[in-house]
Amino acid sequence: MYVTDQPAFLNAACLVKTALEPLALLDELKRIEAEMGRDFGMYRNGPRIMDLDILFYDEIDMQTDRLTIPHALLHERRFQLGPLCDIDSDLMHHRLGKTTGALFRHLTTHSDAPDDIVRVTPLRAVNASVDAGPSASESSILKALSPLSQKETVFMGILNCTPDSFSDGGDFATLDLAVEHAAALIKSGADILDIGGQSTRPGATQVGVEEEIRRVGPVIRRIRELGITAPISIDTFYAEVAAAALDAGADIVNDVTGGGFDPEMLPLVVRRQCPYVMMHMRGDPSTMTKMNDYGEYGGDVVRGTRFELAQRVRAALDQGVPRWNIILDPGIGFAKEGAQNFDEEGEEGFIDEDLATGLENYPVLVGSSRKRFIGHATGKTDAKDRVWGTAATVTAAIQGGASIVRIHDVAEMVDVARVSDHIYRKR
């Protein structure tokens, strides 16, 4: 029935609102397929450039010569059920009397269906600027960042174009120094460059949109002009800065406020269809150190972080951010003091919690590099002397299921992570 000798393909499920009735919706989907270049003369259930299916339509149960709802073959397709379960694993298939989660589990454990689907995350913006250089618009970089399938940790190298960052402020204040350091990070093993023009250290003051753009825009453009093709993340909580960085050649938005600071950030991420790192934080860098009371969660900082981050994820999903573009960051050092950060680092399975908006299956980024809580434990007052302490936190993060680590000392942490990968990741 199926053509099995075909290349790997991408599959996704989307929840949409429409005023079209089922058959009219089917006609619209066929129009889109044709516009995208699908050849309807080819055989069914084989390779095609695009295939849009209606899986469910409210609670309608219908069967015509053109359309069957729920989809007639849904129950035997892991590649449809898997993404659908990410949206709602409790969705009832009334004809079969089982939820989508139950159908998926049955295929996984009680059938001959191959276990051959892998959840992937794009690290490239879909709508990357065509003027952003040789890397930004040519292709999407897809990474398997699920704990069940990820084999190697992804490294995000830090490039601070600031005079006042806690660890390396002023080290890369000129264009030439910043670009030289970017190249060095890539050579050392960084997979992603994270570029910021606003310090987010505790107590930092905001420099404003224009100054941030002045600091980061030329750096991103020069990196692309030099042919460096690695994904670039812009570390900002301003939508205007994010937009300028994406135009210059960046791919990912790394927002320490999870969309809570600038109301235009989530709509921008939706329009630009870019990967989006959502971090947990309370307040802003100038106020966050006074907002570390998690009494409403029984003093459990991990539980509080989960619940509050889940609220931000719900806001992003409601605005239309695709879940496959979302990467979570528990926010080590942000509205968390001293031992609270060790609670975050030591919590295995950060995303495992029964929440109104589940956090399961989202990639997790951990940024603990050189931070103050490491200095408190080691007695190292100079942030640059906290390499070994950072190594311990990187190992703990990988053990807990982190997909990406954000680091200053890339060469050293690559070695640490590669050994940790062999110990903790399934191979």
TITINU-83238 format. One line per 2 residues: number of its first residue (from 1); for each residue x, y, z of N, C-alpha, C. Coordinates in steps of 0.2 Angstrom, whole numbers. Layout:
# residues N
NUM	X,Y,Z,X,Y,Z,X,Y,Z | ...
This chain:
# residues 427
1	4,-6,0,0,0,0,4,6,0 | 10,6,4,14,12,4,21,11,0
3	23,16,-3,30,15,-6,35,16,0 | 39,11,1,44,11,7,51,14,4
5	52,13,-2,59,15,-4,58,22,-7 | 59,27,-2,58,34,-3,62,37,2
7	65,43,0,69,47,5,65,49,11 | 69,51,16,65,54,22,61,60,21
9	56,61,24,52,67,23,50,70,30 | 48,77,29,45,80,35,38,80,36
11	36,79,42,28,79,43,27,83,49 | 21,87,49,19,91,55,12,91,55
13	9,92,61,2,93,62,1,100,64 | -5,103,62,-7,110,64,-14,110,66
15	-15,114,71,-22,116,73,-24,122,70 | -29,122,66,-31,129,62,-38,130,63
17	-40,137,62,-47,139,63,-49,141,56 | -55,139,54,-57,140,47,-65,141,47
19	-67,145,42,-74,146,41,-76,141,35 | -72,137,32,-73,133,27,-76,126,29
21	-81,124,26,-84,117,27,-79,112,25 | -80,106,27,-74,101,26,-73,100,18
23	-78,99,14,-76,98,7,-73,105,4 | -75,111,6,-72,117,3,-65,117,6
25	-64,115,12,-57,115,15,-53,111,11 | -55,105,9,-52,100,5,-50,103,-2
27	-54,107,-5,-53,110,-11,-47,115,-11 | -48,119,-5,-42,124,-4,-36,121,-3
29	-35,115,1,-29,112,2,-26,109,-5 | -31,106,-9,-28,104,-16,-26,110,-20
31	-29,116,-19,-26,122,-23,-19,123,-20 | -18,123,-14,-12,125,-11,-6,120,-14
33	-8,113,-13,-4,108,-16,-2,109,-23 | -7,111,-27,-5,112,-34,-1,118,-35
35	-2,123,-31,2,129,-31,9,128,-29 | 10,123,-25,17,121,-23,20,116,-27
37	17,114,-32,20,110,-37,19,103,-37 | 14,101,-33,12,94,-33,10,91,-40
39	12,85,-42,10,82,-48,5,76,-46 | -2,78,-47,-7,73,-45,-7,67,-50
41	-3,67,-55,-3,61,-59,1,55,-56 | 5,57,-51,9,52,-48,5,47,-44
43	8,41,-42,5,36,-38,3,39,-31 | -2,36,-28,-3,38,-21,1,35,-16
45	2,38,-10,6,35,-4,13,34,-6 | 16,38,-11,23,38,-12,25,45,-12
47	32,46,-14,35,53,-13,31,58,-17 | 30,64,-14,27,70,-17,30,76,-14
49	29,82,-17,32,88,-15,28,90,-8 | 22,89,-8,18,91,-3,11,87,-2
51	9,86,4,3,82,5,-1,85,11 | -6,88,10,-10,91,15,-16,87,16
53	-17,84,23,-23,80,24,-27,83,30 | -33,82,30,-38,84,35,-38,78,40
55	-35,78,46,-36,72,51,-42,72,55 | -44,78,57,-50,79,61,-53,85,59
57	-60,86,60,-63,92,59,-69,93,64 | -67,96,70,-71,96,76,-73,89,78
59	-79,87,79,-81,81,81,-85,77,75 | -84,80,69,-87,77,63,-85,70,61
61	-90,66,60,-88,59,57,-92,59,50 | -88,59,45,-91,59,38,-87,54,34
63	-90,52,29,-87,47,24,-90,48,17 | -87,51,12,-89,52,5,-84,49,1
65	-85,49,-6,-80,47,-11,-74,51,-11 | -75,57,-8,-69,62,-9,-65,63,-2
67	-69,62,4,-66,63,10,-69,59,16 | -64,57,20,-66,53,26,-63,57,32
69	-68,58,37,-65,61,43,-68,57,49 | -64,55,54,-57,56,54,-53,53,48
71	-47,55,47,-43,52,41,-43,44,42 | -45,41,36,-46,34,36,-40,30,38
73	-34,33,37,-27,29,38,-24,31,44 | -27,36,48,-23,39,53,-21,34,59
75	-25,29,60,-23,24,65,-17,20,64 | -15,20,58,-9,16,56,-3,20,54
77	-3,26,55,3,31,53,6,34,59 | 12,32,61,15,35,66,17,42,65
79	19,43,58,21,50,56,16,55,57 | 9,53,57,4,58,58,2,58,65
81	2,52,68,0,52,75,5,55,80 | 11,55,79,16,58,83,16,65,83
83	16,69,78,15,76,78,8,78,81 | 3,74,80,-4,76,82,-4,75,90
85	-1,70,92,0,69,100,3,75,103 | 8,79,100,11,85,102,6,90,104
87	1,90,99,-5,95,100,-10,93,105 | -12,87,105,-17,84,110,-17,77,110
89	-14,74,114,-14,66,115,-20,63,117 | -25,68,120,-31,65,123,-37,66,117
91	-35,69,111,-40,69,106,-44,63,105 | -50,62,105,-54,56,104,-55,54,97
93	-53,49,95,-55,46,88,-62,42,89 | -67,46,88,-74,43,90,-76,36,87
95	-73,36,81,-75,30,77,-72,24,80 | -66,25,82,-62,19,85,-62,19,92
97	-65,24,96,-66,24,103,-59,24,107 | -54,27,104,-48,28,107,-45,35,106
99	-41,37,110,-37,43,110,-32,43,105 | -29,49,102,-23,48,98,-17,46,102
101	-17,47,108,-11,45,112,-11,37,112 | -17,34,113,-18,27,114,-16,24,107
103	-19,27,102,-17,24,95,-10,24,94 | -6,30,96,1,30,95,5,25,99
105	3,24,105,6,20,109,5,13,107 | 0,11,104,-2,4,101,3,3,95
107	4,8,91,8,7,85,16,6,88 | 17,10,93,24,10,96,26,3,99
109	21,0,102,23,-6,107,19,-12,104 | 14,-12,100,10,-18,99,9,-19,91
111	14,-17,87,13,-18,80,19,-18,77 | 19,-20,70,25,-21,66,27,-14,63
113	24,-9,64,26,-2,62,33,0,64 | 37,2,59,44,3,61,44,10,65
115	49,9,70,50,15,75,55,20,71 | 53,23,66,57,27,62,56,34,61
117	52,37,66,51,44,65,55,48,71 | 58,53,69,63,57,73,60,64,74
119	59,67,80,57,74,80,63,78,79 | 62,83,75,68,88,73,66,95,74
121	71,99,75,70,106,77,74,110,72 | 71,115,68,75,119,64,79,124,67
123	85,125,65,90,130,68,91,136,62 | 87,136,58,87,141,52,80,145,52
125	80,151,51,74,154,50,71,153,43 | 64,151,43,61,150,36,61,156,32
127	60,161,34,59,168,30,66,172,31 | 71,168,31,78,172,32,79,177,26
129	82,182,27,83,187,22,87,185,16 | 85,186,10,89,184,4,95,189,4
131	96,194,7,102,198,7,106,196,13 | 105,191,16,109,190,22,115,186,21
133	117,185,15,123,181,14,122,174,12 | 127,170,11,127,163,7,123,158,12
135	122,159,18,119,154,22,112,154,24 | 110,161,24,103,162,28,97,159,24
137	97,159,18,91,158,14,91,151,10 | 97,148,10,98,142,6,94,136,8
139	95,135,15,92,129,17,90,129,25 | 87,125,27,85,124,35,90,119,38
141	93,120,43,97,116,47,92,112,52 | 91,106,51,87,102,56,91,98,60
143	89,98,67,93,94,72,88,90,76 | 90,84,77,86,80,82,88,81,89
145	84,85,92,85,88,99,81,85,104 | 78,79,103,74,75,108,78,71,112
147	77,71,118,82,66,122,82,59,120 | 76,57,116,76,50,114,80,49,108
149	81,54,104,85,53,98,91,57,97 | 93,62,101,99,66,101,105,62,103
151	110,62,99,116,58,100,122,63,103 | 122,69,100,127,74,102,124,81,104
153	127,84,109,125,90,112,126,95,107 | 122,100,106,123,106,102,126,112,106
155	131,115,103,135,120,107,133,127,104 | 131,131,108,130,138,107,135,143,110
157	140,145,105,145,150,108,143,157,109 | 145,160,114,143,166,116,148,172,113
159	145,177,110,148,183,108,145,189,110 | 148,192,116,145,198,118,148,204,116
161	144,208,112,146,214,109,145,220,114 | 147,219,120,145,224,125,151,226,129
163	150,232,132,156,234,137,155,232,144 | 149,229,146,148,228,153,145,221,154
165	146,216,150,144,209,152,148,207,158 | 145,202,162,148,200,168,155,197,167
167	156,193,161,162,189,160,167,192,156 | 164,194,150,169,197,145,167,203,142
169	164,207,146,162,214,144,168,218,141 | 168,221,135,173,225,132,178,221,129
171	178,214,129,183,210,126,182,210,118 | 176,211,116,175,211,109,171,217,106
173	173,223,109,169,229,108,170,232,101 | 175,230,97,176,232,90,174,227,85
175	172,229,79,170,225,74,175,219,72 | 181,221,72,186,216,70,187,211,75
177	187,213,82,188,208,87,182,204,88 | 176,206,87,170,202,87,170,197,82
179	171,199,76,171,194,70,177,189,71 | 182,191,73,188,186,74,186,181,80
181	183,184,85,181,179,90,175,174,88 | 171,177,83,165,172,80,169,167,77
183	174,168,73,177,163,69,181,158,73 | 183,161,79,187,156,83,182,152,87
185	176,154,89,171,150,92,169,144,87 | 168,146,81,166,141,76,172,135,75
187	178,138,75,184,133,74,184,129,80 | 182,131,86,183,127,92,177,122,93
189	172,123,89,167,118,89,160,120,90 | 159,127,90,152,130,91,148,128,85
191	141,126,86,137,125,81,132,131,80 | 131,135,85,127,141,84,131,147,87
193	131,153,84,134,159,87,128,163,91 | 129,165,97,124,169,100,127,176,102
195	124,181,98,127,187,98,122,192,102 | 125,196,106,121,200,110,124,207,111
197	120,212,111,122,219,112,119,223,118 | 116,219,123,114,221,129,115,216,134
199	119,219,139,121,214,145,114,213,149 | 114,206,151,108,204,155,111,202,162
201	117,204,164,119,202,170,114,206,175 | 114,203,182,110,206,187,112,213,188
203	107,218,188,108,225,189,109,229,182 | 110,225,177,111,229,170,106,234,168
205	108,239,166,103,244,163,102,243,156 | 96,245,153,95,245,146,98,250,142
207	101,248,137,105,253,132,100,256,127 | 94,252,126,90,255,121,91,251,114
209	86,252,110,85,248,104,91,250,99 | 91,257,98,96,260,93,103,257,94
211	105,258,101,112,256,103,113,248,102 | 108,244,104,109,237,102,110,235,95
213	106,239,91,106,237,84,113,240,81 | 116,245,84,122,248,82,128,243,84
215	127,239,89,132,235,91,132,228,88 | 126,226,86,126,219,84,125,218,76
217	121,223,73,120,223,66,126,222,62 | 131,227,62,137,226,58,141,219,59
219	141,217,65,144,211,67,141,205,63 | 135,204,63,131,199,60,132,200,52
221	132,206,49,133,206,42,140,204,40 | 145,206,44,152,205,42,153,197,43
223	150,194,48,151,187,48,148,183,42 | 142,185,40,139,182,34,143,184,28
225	146,190,27,150,192,21,157,188,21 | 159,185,27,165,181,27,163,174,25
227	157,172,24,155,165,22,154,161,28 | 154,163,34,152,159,40,145,157,40
229	143,151,39,137,148,38,133,146,44 | 136,145,50,133,143,56,127,147,57
231	122,144,60,116,148,63,118,153,68 | 115,159,67,116,165,72,110,166,76
233	111,166,82,106,168,87,107,175,89 | 101,179,89,102,186,92,99,186,99
235	103,188,104,101,188,111,98,195,112 | 91,195,112,88,202,114,81,201,116
237	78,206,120,71,205,122,67,211,118 | 70,214,113,67,219,109,65,216,102
239	59,217,100,57,214,94,60,218,88 | 61,225,89,64,229,84,72,227,83
241	75,225,88,82,223,87,82,216,84 | 78,211,86,77,205,83,76,205,76
243	71,210,74,70,210,66,76,213,63 | 80,218,65,86,220,62,91,215,61
245	92,211,67,97,206,67,95,200,61 | 88,198,61,86,193,56,87,196,49
247	86,202,48,87,206,42,95,205,40 | 99,206,45,106,206,44,109,199,43
249	105,194,44,108,187,43,107,182,49 | 104,184,55,103,180,60,97,175,59
251	97,170,62,92,164,61,87,163,67 | 90,164,73,86,162,79,86,168,84
253	80,169,87,79,174,92,80,171,99 | 84,173,103,85,171,110,83,176,115
255	77,175,118,73,181,122,73,179,129 | 77,182,133,78,180,140,71,181,144
257	67,185,141,60,186,144,55,182,142 | 56,177,137,51,173,134,45,176,131
259	46,182,128,41,186,125,37,190,130 | 39,191,137,36,194,142,37,202,142
261	43,204,139,45,211,139,42,215,134 | 43,213,128,40,217,122,34,213,119
263	28,217,119,22,213,116,23,212,109 | 28,215,105,28,214,98,33,208,96
265	36,205,101,41,200,100,37,193,97 | 32,191,101,29,185,98,26,186,91
267	23,191,90,20,192,83,26,192,78 | 32,195,80,37,195,75,40,188,74
269	40,184,79,43,177,78,38,173,74 | 31,175,74,26,171,70,27,173,63
271	28,180,62,29,182,55,35,180,52 | 41,180,55,47,178,52,48,170,53
273	44,166,56,45,159,56,52,157,58 | 54,160,63,61,158,65,61,154,72
275	66,150,73,67,147,80,67,152,85 | 64,150,91,64,155,96,65,152,103
277	70,154,106,72,152,113,68,156,118 | 64,153,122,60,156,127,63,154,134
279	66,159,137,69,158,144,64,160,149 | 65,157,155,61,159,161,65,165,165
281	61,170,166,64,176,170,58,179,173 | 59,182,179,55,187,181,57,194,181
283	53,199,180,56,206,179,60,207,174 | 66,211,175,71,212,170,77,212,173
285	83,212,169,90,212,173,91,216,179 | 87,222,179,88,227,184,84,225,190
287	79,221,190,75,219,195,75,212,197 | 77,208,193,76,200,194,79,198,200
289	84,200,203,87,198,209,83,198,215 | 78,203,215,74,204,220,67,200,219
291	67,196,214,61,192,213,62,185,213 | 66,182,218,67,175,218,64,171,224
293	58,174,226,54,171,231,49,166,227 | 50,160,228,45,155,225,41,152,230
295	39,156,235,35,153,241,28,151,238 | 25,154,233,19,151,231,19,144,228
297	25,142,227,26,135,224,30,131,230 | 28,133,236,31,129,242,39,130,242
299	41,135,239,49,136,239,52,132,234 | 49,128,230,51,124,225,53,128,218
301	59,130,217,61,134,211,60,131,205 | 61,124,205,60,120,198,53,120,197
303	49,119,201,41,118,200,39,125,198 | 41,131,201,39,137,199,41,139,192
305	47,137,191,50,139,184,46,135,179 | 44,129,180,40,125,175,34,128,174
307	30,130,179,23,132,178,23,139,175 | 28,143,177,28,150,174,31,150,166
309	35,145,165,38,145,158,32,142,154 | 28,137,157,22,134,153,17,140,151
311	17,145,155,12,150,154,15,154,148 | 21,155,147,24,159,142,23,155,135
313	24,148,136,24,144,130,16,144,128 | 12,144,132,5,144,130,3,151,127
315	6,156,129,5,163,126,8,163,119 | 14,159,118,17,159,111,13,155,106
317	10,149,109,6,145,105,0,148,103 | -3,152,107,-9,155,106,-8,161,101
319	-2,164,100,-1,169,95,1,166,89 | 2,159,88,3,156,82,11,154,81
321	15,154,86,22,152,86,21,144,85 | 24,141,80,24,134,79,28,131,85
323	25,125,87,29,122,93,36,120,91 | 36,118,84,43,115,82,48,121,82
325	46,127,83,51,133,83,53,135,90 | 50,131,95,51,134,102,57,129,105
327	61,133,108,67,130,112,66,133,119 | 66,129,125,65,131,131,72,132,135
329	72,137,139,78,139,143,76,140,151 | 78,136,156,75,137,162,78,143,166
331	83,147,163,85,153,165,89,153,171 | 95,149,171,99,149,176,102,156,178
333	102,158,184,104,164,186,99,170,185 | 94,169,182,89,174,181,83,173,186
335	82,178,191,77,177,196,78,171,200 | 84,169,201,86,163,205,93,165,208
337	94,164,214,100,166,218,103,159,221 | 110,159,221,113,154,224,111,147,223
339	109,144,229,107,137,229,101,135,224 | 97,140,223,91,139,218,94,137,211
341	100,140,209,102,138,203,105,130,203 | 107,128,208,109,121,209,103,117,208
343	98,119,211,91,115,211,89,114,203 | 90,120,199,88,119,192,93,115,189
345	100,115,190,105,111,186,104,104,188 | 102,102,194,102,95,197,96,92,195
347	91,95,193,84,92,192,84,88,185 | 84,82,186,84,78,180,77,78,177
349	76,79,170,70,79,167,66,85,169 | 69,91,168,66,97,169,59,98,166
351	58,95,161,51,96,157,46,91,159 | 47,86,164,43,81,166,38,84,171
353	32,86,169,28,89,175,21,89,171 | 16,87,175,9,88,173,7,95,173
355	7,98,168,5,105,167,-1,106,162 | -4,112,163,-10,114,159,-7,114,152
357	-1,117,151,2,117,144,8,113,145 | 8,107,142,14,102,143,21,105,140
359	26,104,144,33,105,141,36,100,138 | 33,94,138,36,88,135,38,89,128
361	44,86,126,46,86,119,49,92,116 | 49,97,120,53,104,118,60,103,119
363	64,105,115,72,105,116,73,110,122 | 78,108,126,80,113,132,87,115,131
365	88,122,132,94,125,131,96,127,139 | 102,126,141,105,128,147,111,132,147
367	110,138,150,116,143,150,118,144,157 | 123,140,159,126,141,165,133,144,165
369	136,145,159,143,146,159,145,152,163 | 151,151,167,154,156,171,150,160,176
371	144,157,177,139,162,181,141,162,189 | 138,167,192,140,169,199,139,163,204
373	134,159,203,133,153,207,139,148,207 | 142,148,201,148,143,201,154,146,205
375	154,153,205,159,156,209,158,156,216 | 152,156,218,150,155,225,152,148,228
377	152,143,223,153,136,225,161,135,225 | 164,138,221,172,137,220,176,142,223
379	173,148,225,177,153,227,181,157,222 | 179,156,215,182,159,210,178,166,209
381	182,172,210,178,178,209,179,181,202 | 184,179,199,185,181,192,181,176,187
383	176,178,184,172,174,180,176,169,175 | 181,172,172,185,168,167,189,162,171
385	189,162,177,192,156,181,187,151,182 | 181,151,180,176,146,182,175,141,176
387	180,139,173,179,135,167,178,128,170 | 181,125,175,180,119,178,173,118,181
389	171,123,185,165,123,187,159,123,182 | 160,127,177,156,127,171,155,119,168
391	161,116,168,161,109,165,156,105,169 | 156,106,176,152,101,180,145,103,178
393	143,109,177,136,111,176,134,108,169 | 139,108,164,137,106,158,136,98,158
395	140,95,162,138,88,163,132,86,166 | 130,90,171,123,89,174,118,91,169
397	119,96,165,113,98,160,112,92,155 | 117,89,153,117,84,148,113,78,151
399	115,76,158,112,71,161,105,72,162 | 103,78,163,96,80,164,92,81,157
401	95,80,152,92,80,145,92,86,141 | 97,91,143,98,97,139,100,95,132
403	97,99,127,99,98,120,105,103,118 | 105,109,121,109,114,119,113,117,125
405	119,118,125,122,122,130,125,128,128 | 124,133,131,126,140,129,133,141,133
407	138,142,130,145,142,133,150,148,130 | 154,150,135,160,154,133,166,150,130
409	168,145,134,174,141,133,172,135,129 | 172,136,122,169,131,118,174,125,118
411	180,126,116,184,120,115,184,116,121 | 185,119,127,185,115,133,178,111,134
413	173,114,133,166,111,134,164,106,129 | 167,107,123,166,102,118,169,95,121
415	174,95,123,177,89,126,173,86,132 | 171,90,136,167,88,142,160,85,140
417	157,89,135,151,86,132,151,80,128 | 156,79,124,157,73,120,157,67,125
419	161,67,130,161,62,135,155,61,139 | 152,66,141,145,66,144,140,63,139
421	140,65,133,136,62,128,136,54,128 | 142,51,128,143,44,128,141,41,134
423	141,45,140,138,42,146,131,42,146 | 128,48,144,121,49,146,116,48,140
425	118,49,134,114,49,129,113,42,126 | 107,40,123,106,33,121,110,33,114
427	113,27,113,117,27,106,115,20,103
